[in-house]
């Protein structure tokens, strides 16, 4: 028992670019750029501890942005592994690609695709593809509020492929970011993702993050996320419908 508690504590202290339990939050990955061109960001972390148990922790995150006058591209990849004496306490990853076309100052149309897995949630494979509009409700100095309503098709393989879901979903969200200080940012995104057309067992998620800039390129980040998904865990008594995660770390931007 103690080795698992120690393992999860160690995972929470790793540099933060975490893999969400069931929803990958793209809103907190967005960033505004003043000039056109390519941008990149890389996060890497690792720990090895040997005492009564051997604990190995690895995590990595890569993002690439391309900003144009009328369109934008965002690519993300994330991997996280925590092992205790050779047994996986955490093993998850995802890759995400998103294209946006600017229709006006407030409206844009987006299309995206994603691949994801999470061993501890018995999610062997999730693939999805979707599209829909995004509206900027408020833009005052650096503060922003956005809403989106997208359609997506989702394919899930659960419990070593013994359970398969093929669902059409809506993905509705509200997202805001505020800057009470020049170097302090507070963001939140809340998702509502029901299965259509019967809207049964909607997936709910909320993610809140606080970022404190230490230098022009280095920042401290703390983030809390919670997800509730009854449909995915039906028939899986060992997997909870509600999961949460709190992570802290440093981020270097280039």
N, C-alpha and C positions, 0 to 999 in steps of 0.2 A: 504493500500500500504506500509506504513512504517513498519508494523509488518513483512511483507514478506521480505523486504530489510534487516531488522535487523536479521531475521532468517537465511538468506543465508550468511550474514557476519559472523554470529556465527558459521555456519557450516564450513566456510573456515578456521576458527581459531582452529578447533578441531585438536587433534593429528592426524597425517597423516598416514592412511592406507585406502585410499579412494576407494569407489566403482565407477568404471568408468561409464560414461554415457551409453555406448553401448558395448565397447570393454574392456575386462579385460586384462591389460597388464601383461603378465607373465614374460617378459624379466627383468623388474626391480625388480622382486621377486627372481631372480636367485642369487645364491651366491656360491663362491668357498670355499671349505674347504680343510685344509691341512691334516686332518686325517680322517679315516673311522669311521662311526658310525651314531648315531642319533643326530639331532639338533632341537631346538625349539625356537619360538619367539611369544610373546603375547603382543598385544597393546590393551589397554582399555581406554576409555574416557567418560566423562559425564559432563553435565552442567544443572543446573536448575535456571532459572531467573524468578522472579515475580515482575512486575511493572504494567503497564497498561495491559499487556498481560502476560500469563504464557508460557515460552519457555523452552522446554525440549529437550536436545540433548544427544544422546547415540551413541557410536561407539565401535566396537570391531573387532579385527583381530587375527587370529591364523594361524601359519604356522608350518609344521613339515617336516623335511628333513631326508632322509636316503641315505647316500653315501656309495657305495660299490666299489670294484675294477673295475668291468665291467658294473655296472648299478647304477641308482640313482632313487629315488622316491621323489616327491614333492607334499605336500598336503596343500591347502589354504582354508580358510573360512573367510568371511568378512560380516559385518552387519553395517548399518548406519540408524539412525532415527532422524529426527528433527520435533518436534511438536510445533505449535503456538496455544495456547488456545484450545488444543485438536485436531486441524486439522493438518494432515501430510503435511509438506512442503517438506520433503525428507524421502523416505522409500525404501531402496534398499539393496540387498545382493547377495552373490554368494558363491559357493563352487567349487573347482577345484582340480583335481587329475591328475598328469602327471608322466609317466614312461619313462626313457631314458636308452638306451643300447649303450655303447661305442663301436664303430666299429674301431676307430683308434684315434690318438691324435687329429685329426681335424674333424672327422666325427662322428656323433651319429644319432641313429634313435629313434624317440620319438612317444609316443601314449598318448592321453589325453582325458578326459571327463569333462564336466562342466554343472552346473545348475545355473541359474541366474534369477533375477527379478528386476524391477525398476518401482515403482508405478507412479512416475511423468512422465515417458516416455511412460506410458500406456503399458509397457512390463510386462504382467502377468507371463509369463514363457518362458525361453529360455533354451533348452538343446542342447548340441552338443557333438560330438565325432569325433576324427580326428587322423591322423598319418602322418609322413613324416620325411625327413632328415633335419639336421642342420649342417652347415659348419662353422668352425672357420677360418675366412679370415686372421686375424692378431692377434698375441699375442706377445707383446713387453713389458717386465716387467709386470706391472699390467694392461696395456692398452689392450683392446680387441675390435674386430669387428666381428660380426656374421651375417650370412644370413640364412634364412630358407624358404622352400617352402613346405607347408603341404596341404593335403586334409582334409576337414571336412564336415560332414553332420550336418545341423542346423535346429532345429524346434523352431518356435516362435509362441506364442499366444499373440496377441495384442488386446487392447481395450476390456477388459473383455471377451476375447475369441471369439469376433465377427470376427476377422481377424486372419488367420492362414497362416504361411509360412513354407514350407518344401523345403529347398534349399541345393544344393551341391555347395560348395565354395572352392576356393583356398585361402590360407592364406600365403601371401608372406611378408617378413619383413626384414629390416636391423636394426641392433642394435649395438650401440657402448658404451663403457665406458672408460673414461680417468681420470687420477689422476694427475692434475697439481701440487698438494701438497700432502704430505703423508696422511693428514687427510681430504682431499677435493676430492670429486668424482662428475663427471658430466656424466650423462647417457642420451641417447635418443633412442627411438624405433619408427619406422614408419611402419605402416601396410597398405597393399593393399589387400582387400578381395573381389574379384568379384564373382558373381554368375556364375557358369559354366553350360552349354557350351557357353551361349550367352554373358557372361561378361557384363550384364546390371547392371547399377546403382551400381558400386562398393562402398563398405564401405571403408572409409579412416580414418586413425587415426594417431596422433603423440603425444608422451609423452616425456617430458623432466623433469629431476629431478636433483637437486643439494643437496648433502649430506655433512655436515660438522661434523666431529667427535669431540666431546667435551671431552670424556673419552674413555677408551677401550670398554665400553658397551653402552654409551649414545651418541646420535647423533641428530643434528638438520637437518630437511629435508624440502625442499620446492619443489613443483612439479606442473607442468602445463600440462594439457592434452586437446586435442581438437579432436572431432569426427564429421564426416559428413556421414550420412546414409539416403539417400532419399527413399530407398525401405521400410524400417521399418515404416516410418511415412506417407506413402501414405494413403490418406483418413483421416488423423488426423490433422485437421487444427490448433489445439491447441498445437501441439508438433513440435518444430523446427527441421529441418533436421540437423543443425549444433549446437552442444552443447560443452561447455568447462567448465573446473574446475581448480581452483588454490587452493592448500591446503598447510598448514604449520604446523609443529609440531615436537614433540620429539619422539624418538624411543629408547627403552631399549631392548637389545639383551641378551639372556641367553643360 
